[in-house]
Amino acid sequence: MGDFGLKAALSSLTSESVFQAIMLVLVAAVLITLIQTFLPRLAYSLGGKTRLYLLASVPLLRLLVIVAAIVLVVPVLIEPSFENMFAVFGALGLALGFAFKDYANSLIAGIVTLYEMPYRPGDWIEINGQYGEVRSIGTRAAEITTPDDTVVVIPHSVLWSALISNSTDGSDNLMCVTELCLQPGHDVGRIRALLRDVAYTSPLVKTWQPVLVHVYNRPYGMCYKIKAYPLAPSDQFAFNSDLVARSAEALAKEGVQFTCVESLVG
């Protein structure tokens, strides 16, 4: 029955229908290329939350174009009867299931990713020790760009077992934590206020977001953590460097020294 249905479905193929199917596939490919090329450029030129929304729409629009192409191409090639559709999709699914088992796993995980959205283009995430900005989300894998400007390809199948840390979660807010370890014997309240002022006066800080300074007592000294938000997630490393440099300058004027390496080792 299955072989008969498949032969009947293929018998309806003509040169005209094949040409129409090829043209539809080419149009879909052009649309996908335009979406993947111009939407990210427009997003990066606009910035802010608009950038995040546009980047997140790229994989969804690409999936819609692919689905629309399949819906349009199949009736052109095959007479749309139940027997024909069942035979073709059954044979296709069986072949792809054996040939692309791992790819199908990543593909299904990619569909789940588009639905649950644990990460989106523009998010800063960490998966299996790899930290960076999500550059694109494909049907099989996501690409992130690390702070060292290295592109890491992460298959969506990793989603099933890996812990995903998302620092932005679809927003333009990313908390930076700058840790400073100082020698004991100083006014803790004054140093906390000093470090808070250093953070609030940074040219890269979001002054409308809270700035917190936490202090911890350690055997090797007093450790302070400055928690604040940079203007943009991409400013996080410059922001941390600015806080460290300006904090060191302010602490030097107070006569407070950082904990030395020898005390950390000892």
C-alpha positions in Angstrom: 0.0 0.0 0.0 2.8 2.4 1.0 4.8 1.7 -2.2 1.7 2.0 -4.4 0.8 5.3 -2.8 4.3 6.7 -3.2 4.5 5.6 -6.8 1.1 7.2 -7.5 2.3 10.4 -5.8 5.5 10.6 -7.8 3.7 9.8 -11.1 2.0 13.2 -11.0 5.4 15.0 -11.4 5.9 17.1 -14.5 8.6 19.3 -15.7 6.3 22.3 -15.1 5.6 21.4 -11.5 9.3 20.7 -10.8 10.1 24.2 -12.3 7.5 25.8 -10.1 8.8 24.0 -7.0 12.3 25.1 -7.7 11.2 28.7 -8.2 9.3 28.6 -4.9 12.4 27.2 -3.1 14.6 29.9 -4.6 12.1 32.7 -3.5 12.1 31.2 0.0 15.9 31.1 0.0 16.1 34.8 -1.1 13.6 35.8 1.6 15.6 33.9 4.3 18.8 35.5 3.1 17.3 39.0 3.2 15.9 38.4 6.7 19.2 37.1 8.0 21.1 39.9 6.4 19.1 43.1 6.8 17.2 42.6 10.0 20.4 42.2 12.2 21.9 45.2 10.5 18.8 47.3 11.2 18.7 45.9 14.8 22.3 46.9 15.5 21.7 50.4 14.0 18.7 51.0 16.2 20.0 49.6 19.5 18.0 49.4 22.8 15.1 47.0 23.2 14.1 47.4 19.5 17.4 45.7 18.7 16.5 42.8 20.9 13.0 42.4 19.4 14.3 42.5 15.9 17.1 40.0 16.6 14.6 37.6 18.3 12.3 37.8 15.3 14.9 36.5 12.8 14.7 32.8 13.7 10.9 33.0 13.9 10.5 34.6 10.5 13.0 32.1 9.0 10.9 29.2 10.4 7.7 30.8 9.0 9.3 31.1 5.5 10.4 27.5 5.6 7.0 26.2 6.7 5.3 28.4 4.1 7.6 27.1 1.4 6.9 23.4 2.3 3.2 24.1 2.4 3.3 25.7 -1.1 5.8 23.2 -2.7 4.2 19.9 -1.7 0.9 20.5 -3.5 2.7 21.6 -6.6 4.7 18.4 -6.8 2.2 16.0 -5.5 -1.6 15.7 -6.0 -2.9 16.7 -2.5 -4.8 13.6 -1.6 -4.6 11.9 1.8 -3.0 8.7 0.4 -0.3 10.7 -1.5 0.6 12.9 1.4 0.7 10.0 3.9 3.0 8.0 1.6 5.4 10.8 0.8 5.7 12.2 4.3 5.9 8.7 5.8 8.8 7.7 3.5 10.5 11.1 4.0 10.2 10.9 7.8 11.5 7.3 7.9 14.5 8.2 5.7 15.4 11.4 7.6 14.9 9.6 10.9 17.6 7.1 10.2 20.0 9.4 8.2 19.8 12.5 10.4 19.0 11.2 13.9 21.3 13.6 15.7 20.4 16.5 13.4 16.7 15.8 14.0 17.3 15.8 17.7 18.9 19.3 17.4 16.2 20.4 15.0 13.4 19.4 17.5 15.4 21.1 20.3 15.6 24.2 18.1 11.8 24.3 17.7 11.5 24.0 21.5 14.0 26.8 21.8 11.9 29.1 19.6 8.9 28.3 21.7 10.3 28.5 25.2 13.0 31.1 24.3 15.6 30.3 27.0 17.9 32.5 25.0 17.4 35.0 22.2 19.7 36.8 19.7 21.3 39.6 21.7 21.2 37.7 25.1 24.5 37.1 27.0 24.5 33.5 28.0 26.8 30.8 29.4 26.5 27.2 28.4 29.0 24.5 29.3 31.5 27.1 30.3 31.2 29.1 27.1 30.1 32.7 27.7 29.1 35.2 25.1 26.4 37.1 23.2 24.0 35.1 21.1 24.7 36.1 17.5 22.2 34.0 15.7 19.8 31.0 16.2 19.6 28.5 13.4 17.4 25.5 13.1 20.2 23.2 14.4 22.4 25.4 16.5 23.0 28.8 18.1 26.1 30.9 17.6 27.5 33.0 20.4 30.4 35.4 20.2 32.7 35.3 23.2 34.5 38.3 24.7 37.6 37.2 22.8 35.6 37.6 19.5 35.5 33.8 19.0 32.4 32.3 17.5 31.1 29.2 19.3 28.5 27.0 17.7 26.2 25.3 20.3 23.8 22.6 19.0 20.3 23.0 20.4 20.4 19.4 21.6 22.6 20.7 24.4 19.5 22.3 25.7 18.2 18.9 27.0 21.0 18.4 29.5 23.1 21.6 30.0 22.5 24.4 32.5 22.0 27.7 30.7 22.8 30.9 32.5 21.1 34.0 30.8 22.4 37.3 32.1 20.0 39.5 30.2 16.9 37.3 29.4 15.6 39.4 26.6 16.3 42.8 28.2 19.1 45.3 27.9 19.9 45.0 31.6 23.0 43.1 32.7 24.4 43.2 36.2 28.1 43.5 36.5 29.9 42.3 39.6 33.3 43.8 40.4 35.1 42.3 43.3 37.9 44.1 45.2 39.8 42.5 48.1 41.3 45.0 50.5 43.6 44.7 53.5 41.7 44.9 56.9 42.0 47.8 59.3 39.9 50.4 57.5 36.5 52.1 58.0 34.1 49.6 56.2 31.2 52.0 56.1 33.3 54.8 54.5 34.8 52.4 51.9 31.3 51.1 51.0 30.1 54.6 50.5 33.2 55.5 48.5 32.8 52.5 46.2 29.2 53.3 45.7 30.1 56.8 44.6 32.7 55.5 42.3 30.1 53.3 40.5 27.5 56.1 40.3 30.0 58.5 38.8 31.1 56.1 36.1 30.3 57.4 32.6 29.1 53.8 31.6 26.6 53.2 34.5 22.8 53.2 34.4 22.2 55.8 37.1 18.5 54.9 37.3 19.3 51.3 38.3 20.4 50.4 41.8 24.1 50.2 42.8 24.9 47.8 45.6 28.1 47.3 47.5 28.4 44.1 49.5 31.2 43.3 51.9 32.5 39.9 53.0 35.1 39.1 55.7 37.7 36.6 54.5 40.8 35.3 56.2 43.0 37.3 53.8 41.0 40.6 54.1 37.8 42.4 53.4 36.2 41.7 50.0 33.8 44.1 48.4 31.5 43.4 45.5 30.1 46.3 43.5 26.9 45.3 41.7 25.8 47.8 39.0 24.3 47.9 35.5 26.3 49.3 32.5 24.5 51.3 29.8 24.5 48.4 27.4 25.4 44.7 27.9 28.3 45.0 25.5 29.8 47.7 27.8 30.2 45.1 30.7 34.0 44.6 30.3 34.8 48.3 29.8 32.6 49.0 32.8 34.3 46.5 35.0 37.7 47.9 34.0 36.5 51.5 34.7 35.3 50.5 38.2 38.6 48.7 39.0 40.8 51.6 37.8 38.8 54.4 39.4 38.3 52.4 42.7 42.0 51.8 42.9 42.6 55.5 42.5 40.1 56.5 45.2 41.3 53.8 47.6 44.9 55.0 47.2 43.9 58.4 48.3 42.3 56.9 51.4 45.5 54.9 52.2 43.7 51.6 51.7 45.7 48.8 50.0 44.6 45.8 48.1 45.3 42.3 49.5 48.7 41.2 48.2 49.2 37.9 46.4 51.4 36.5 49.2 48.5 36.7 51.7 46.1 35.0 49.2 48.5 32.1 48.7 49.4 31.8 52.4 
